[in-house]
Amino acid sequence: MIKLKHILNNLSENLQVLKEIDINKNFEISYVVNPDVKELQRVLIKAGYYIGKYGDKKDGVDGKYGPMTKAAHVAYKNKLSSKNFNQNRTKLSQQFVADVSNSDISKEYNFHKIPLGSNNYRSAQIPVTVGGKELLGTIIDDYGIKTIIRLNGDGRDSRHKSSHPYTSIQSEQQLANSKGVSFYKLSSTRDQDQVNSLLDSGNVLIHCAHGADRTGGNVGGYLYANGWGDTKKIWDYTTKYNGWKNLLKNGTFDSSYLKQAMKFGVKSIAHAKQLAGLK
């Protein structure tokens, strides 16, 4: 009984914090860590709203007011039960992905310029539209993209995060055609030479679902073929955008990842561990 009373009091105090934050703060989508957002996330989680496995502890508390946190926040304020939110959180969060600003595209979609100065970019799957707002077309216009290389497929492989809508090959190709942009659906394991040729021509956006493993291997292969750096330099560059180091630590870096890393000179899993500074 005493323990239950303590839990209820603790929850009551946290809900009061949420009320004060709602009154005093006006949160916008942001990837800057904010202590107030961390407190908000803790309260939402304690109230039963699942907002993902973000943050150092993978508990959803990272201090960033992204689409999922905003969706949960809005649901709480609108008195939508945590059960209903959790069942529909993907759909509910998608409406706020459209609020991501241009300055946060790199963090939301792993969007980055590729070295060697040919106006080439790499990314995760960028939706054609989000919440009725054109997105991929805006990226094409803003960054002067003339060619898209897609390394991912359809189905589950046609989106980046659960908060992003699916983007079929057909819909992406149709958008590219309407913009006068060349579109290529290539294999990440068989088409490295064609990837290199297209990137040499410049103004390319190359992507897979997450912009991490397949994109990392092919961009790494391109940089390696063009003498941008040795295997160690390209390993360090590539692993800024993927989780290969953690995969090596937990023993799940398998032959599929190695096949991508071999494109820039990694010889074996043991060699990958050496490059990662692991024994």
Stockholm file with secondary structure:
# STOCKHOLM 1.0

chainA/1-279         MIKLKHILNNLSENLQVLKEIDINKNFEISYVVNPDVKELQRVLIKAGYYIGKYGDKKDGVDGKYGPMTKAAHVAYKNKLSSKNFNQNRTKLSQQFVADVSNSDISKEYNFHKIPLGSNNYRSAQIPVTVGGKELLGTIIDDYGIKTIIRLNGDGRDSRHKSSHPYTSIQSEQQLANSKGVSFYKLSSTRDQDQVNSLLDSGNVLIHCAHGADRTGGNVGGYLYANGWGDTKKIWDYTTKYNGWKNLLKNGTFDSSYLKQAMKFGVKSIAHAKQLAGLK
#=GR chainA/1-279 SS CHHHHHHHHHHHHHHHHHHHHHHHCCCCSBCSCCHHHHHHHHHHHHTTCCCCSCTTTTSSCCSCBCHHHHHHHHHHHTTCCHHHHHHHHHHHHHHHHTTCCGGGHHHHHCCEECTTSSSCEEESCCCSEETTEECHHHHHHHHTCCEEEECCCSGGGGCSSTTSCCCCHHHHHHHHHHTTCEEEECCTTTCHHHHHHHHHHCCEEEECSSSSSHHHHHHHHHHHHTTSCCHHHHHHHHTTSSCHHHHHHHTCCCHHHHHHHGGGTCCCHHHHHHHTTCC
#=GC SS_cons         CHHHHHHHHHHHHHHHHHHHHHHHCCCCSBCSCCHHHHHHHHHHHHTTCCCCSCTTTTSSCCSCBCHHHHHHHHHHHTTCCHHHHHHHHHHHHHHHHTTCCGGGHHHHHCCEECTTSSSCEEESCCCSEETTEECHHHHHHHHTCCEEEECCCSGGGGCSSTTSCCCCHHHHHHHHHHTTCEEEECCTTTCHHHHHHHHHHCCEEEECSSSSSHHHHHHHHHHHHTTSCCHHHHHHHHTTSSCHHHHHHHTCCCHHHHHHHGGGTCCCHHHHHHHTTCC
//
